[in-house]
Amino acid sequence: MSVSPLGFGGAPVGNLYAPVSEADARAAIEQALTRGIRYFDTAPFYGHGLSEERMGRTLAGHPRASFVVSTKVGRLIFGDDSRHAMPDGFAVQGSRAVFDYSRDAVRRSFESSLGRLRIDYVDILYLHDIGRMTHGERHPEVLRMALDEALPAMAALRDSGAVGAIGLGVNEQAVCLEVLPRFDLDCIMLAGRYTLLEQRHAAELMQQAQDRDVRIVVAGPYNSGLLANAAGPGETYDYAPVDESLRAQARRIYEDCAAEQVDVGAAALQFPLAHPAVACVVAGMRNGSEVASAVQRMEAQIPAALWERLRHHGLVDASAVLPK
């Protein structure tokens, strides 16, 4: 699985939390290509197809071999004229997303994604949002369907050549540890769990992934906004208001970065890449300026003293792999 170290996260151009103009979305994707980003991640859920459509329209003007695309299965999109709010975080109207991990739904979702993306194969296909955090008491039922239907359907697509690699796209370690011994995965997109802010919630998974040669794609490196702003900690963590203990931890990270004259966002993007299991880091981008900022952060020189300072203060786990 060959991807650029920095990946383009497509949720924002699917109108995550706020509308994004067609011009800004196109500019973001074009700017990413110009600045050397070659990996683009999206999902039917992101804007109920809008993110995929915008990627498809923009990437269609570039040679297929010049970029890598991942998308996801696990939800189907239906028309719904009654929808006018943002119950799932996306500023779109007239549609709804419904969980469905059946074999048939995987095939239907994948075919729809190919049409929106204007491509005839997908480099990486993730099974989206299984796990107890998302499904609560339905988790055993969802996991069984994932293992019996969704993942075998995805493996068949991989075997046919329609998909290059398959994996999970999730926000928690536990479900990955349940699946890894029971199904042959190529990769896992793990959002928000192996970051500058936290590593312990992914320690066992990172080791198992390395042992099994499963590549980790780190998404949510800013922990959904908490570490995104150079000026100070944000207001959200895991897409919800942050509690005071985590905010205090984030403030201490900001203080250590300031002492070494490092942008926290640069440290957040670069830190996960030191782990040998990590293939790349994916950050959400909604316009050209956010792309430029992410690239600049990835290229920033960070002194080794910062990582040692963070470890000395207990802000980076003792077992975490530090950048060199």
Secondary structure, 3 states (H helix, E strand, C coil): CCCCCEEEECCHHHCECCCCCHHHHHHHHHHHHHCCCCEEECCCCCCCCHHHHHHHHHHCCCCHHHCEEEEEECEEEEECCCCCCCCCCECCCCEEEEECCCHHHHHHHHHHHHHHHCCCCEEEEEEECCCHHHHHHHHHHHHHHHHHHHHHHHHHHHHHCCEEEEEEEECCHHHHHHHCCCCCCCEEEEECCCCCCCCHHHHHHHHHHHHHCCEEEEECCCCCCCCCCCCCCCCEECCEECCHHHHHHHHHHHHHHHHCCCCHHHHHHHHHHHCCCEEEEEEECCCHHHHHHHHHHHHCCCCHHHHHHHHHCCCCCCCCCCCC
